[in-house]
Amino acid sequence: MDLEAAVGAGVAVFGVIFLAEIVDRSNLALMSLSGQGDSRQVWLGAAAAFLVSTTLAVVLGTLLFQALSGFLVEIRLAGGLIIVGYAVLTLLRPVPDGSGERSPSPPEPGSWKGHPIYAAFLVVLLLEMGDNTQLLTLLFTASLADPLVVFLAALLGLLAASALGTGLGRWLAGRVEARRLRTIFGGVLLVVGVVTILLAFFPGLIPYPG
């Protein structure tokens, strides 16, 4: 993969992973944790967890690429369908009327105080195992030619989304309805998924790396 293709692939992976993580349950959990402790430490704990989960996804995706290199169209189609399905679930999942959706809270809020790094690491790692963003990273690795590009782009997408969640989570929860946020991000993900499906069948439709 040349430099231009690598940059294009990185931007695509970053965008999808960032959007998926913004509305993901692990980011909602980070919003809750950051409201109860030092948001910087929460982010550091989350970053360590994302490093572990992304490494696992890329390693598994590399093995799949070697085994399934002749089925890239099917793999990309599957990835597009997953994104579309995730977008539809995001748009259709009910939100309580009259207020924003509460982000999940740890069972004993006080017990996390003083250990926000460990709390964020454990919570995010558990939530990311087999989660949508990890599966998407695995599929990207299996369908693109450079696992290092996927690893860096996916990790940066997760870190950026978690930074937004920890830094602005409480502010957003108090001022913007969850339904509105979900509609915006769900709609963008739906467009991304449809474009991914089209590119599986018509790779020359728009410039696309890989």
C-alpha positions, 0 to 999 in steps of 0.5 A: 500500500503506497502512502496515498492509499495508506493515508486514505485507509487511515482516514476511513478507519479513523472516521468509522471507529471514532463515530462508532465509539462515540455512541458505544456503551464503553464511551457512555461508561467513560462519561459516567466515570469521568463525572466521578473522578479525574477525567485525565486519569479516566482517559489514561485508563481507557487508553490502556484498555483500548491499546489491548483491545485494538492489538487483539483485533489487529492480530486476529484480523491479520490471521484472517487476512492471510486465510481469507485474502481471496474473499475481500469483497465478501469481507467488505460487504460484511463490514458494511452490513455490520455498520448499517446494522449498528446504525439502525440499532443506534437510531431505533434504540429507545430513549426515555422521553423528556430527558437525556439517556443516563450513562451507565454508572458503576455499581458503587460510585464511591469505590472508584474514587482514588482509582480512576485509572484502574476503574476505567481500564477494567470497565473499558476492557470488559466492554470492548471484548467482542464489541462493535468497534473491536469487530470493525477493527478486525474486519478492517485489518482482514480487508486492508493490506496494512495492519499497522495503518489499521492499528494506528487509525483505529487506536487514534479513533478510540482515543479521540472518542474517549477524550471527547467522552471524558472531557465533555460527557457530563456537559453533553448529558446535561445540555443535549438530548440523547435522542438528538445525538443518537440521530446525528451519529446514527445517520452518519454511520448509516451513510458510511455503511451504505457507501462501504457496501457499494464499494464492495461491489463497485470499488472504482465508484470513488477513490478507495484504498486497499 
